[in-house]
Amino acid sequence: MPRRRPPRPSGRPLVANQSVEVRAGREWHVRRLSGATSGKPYTCPGCHRPIPVGTGHVVAWPVEAALLSSSALDERRHWHTACWQRA
């Protein structure tokens, strides 16, 4: 008979480089990516400048979805690390 895993306690990261942070009164899942894992360019919502391929950066999405979003992952955004720290 297979074992069932106990539910994950809230606030515990899903992966090693992921955490939960509070910004602007909302909780956000935050994942830090190395340059080796970024395979396509993104535009940073903090400065509206490109994040080139191969550049380490931050991916953030809210813990709870906004009112009109079907999923919190729909609100996922890629930020320059410095822009996220200033936000």
C-alpha positions in Angstrom: 0.0 0.0 0.0 1.6 3.4 -1.0 2.2 6.0 1.6 0.4 9.3 1.5 2.5 12.4 2.1 1.3 14.7 4.8 0.1 18.1 3.6 2.8 20.7 3.2 2.8 23.4 5.9 2.0 26.8 4.6 4.9 29.1 4.1 7.3 26.3 3.4 9.0 26.7 0.0 8.1 24.3 -2.8 11.7 24.2 -4.0 15.0 25.1 -2.5 15.4 28.5 -4.2 11.8 29.6 -3.6 10.5 31.6 -0.7 7.4 33.6 0.3 7.8 37.4 0.7 5.4 40.2 1.5 5.4 43.2 -0.9 2.8 45.9 -1.0 0.6 44.1 1.5 0.4 40.9 -0.5 2.3 37.6 -0.1 4.4 36.5 -3.1 6.1 33.3 -4.1 9.6 34.3 -5.1 12.0 32.1 -7.1 15.5 33.2 -7.8 16.8 31.9 -11.2 20.5 31.7 -12.2 21.5 32.8 -15.6 22.0 29.2 -16.6 18.3 28.4 -16.2 16.9 31.4 -18.1 16.3 30.4 -21.7 14.4 33.3 -23.2 14.3 37.1 -22.7 11.7 38.8 -20.5 10.6 42.4 -19.8 11.0 43.5 -16.2 7.7 45.1 -14.9 9.8 47.3 -12.5 11.8 49.2 -15.1 10.3 48.0 -18.4 13.7 47.0 -19.7 14.6 43.6 -21.1 16.1 40.8 -19.1 18.5 39.2 -21.6 18.9 35.4 -21.9 21.4 34.0 -19.5 20.9 36.7 -16.9 20.0 35.7 -13.3 16.7 37.2 -12.2 13.6 36.8 -9.9 10.3 35.2 -10.8 7.4 36.3 -8.5 3.7 35.5 -8.4 1.1 36.2 -5.7 0.2 33.5 -3.2 -3.5 34.2 -3.8 -4.9 35.0 -7.2 -6.4 38.5 -7.9 -10.2 38.8 -8.1 -10.4 38.4 -11.9 -7.5 35.9 -12.4 -8.2 32.3 -12.9 -4.9 31.3 -11.3 -2.2 33.1 -9.4 0.3 31.7 -11.9 -1.4 33.9 -14.5 0.2 36.9 -12.6 3.7 35.5 -12.7 6.3 38.1 -13.7 10.1 38.1 -14.3 12.0 40.9 -12.5 15.6 42.1 -12.5 16.9 41.1 -9.0 17.6 44.8 -8.2 14.2 45.9 -9.4 12.4 43.3 -7.2 14.5 44.4 -4.1 13.4 48.0 -4.7 9.7 47.2 -5.3 
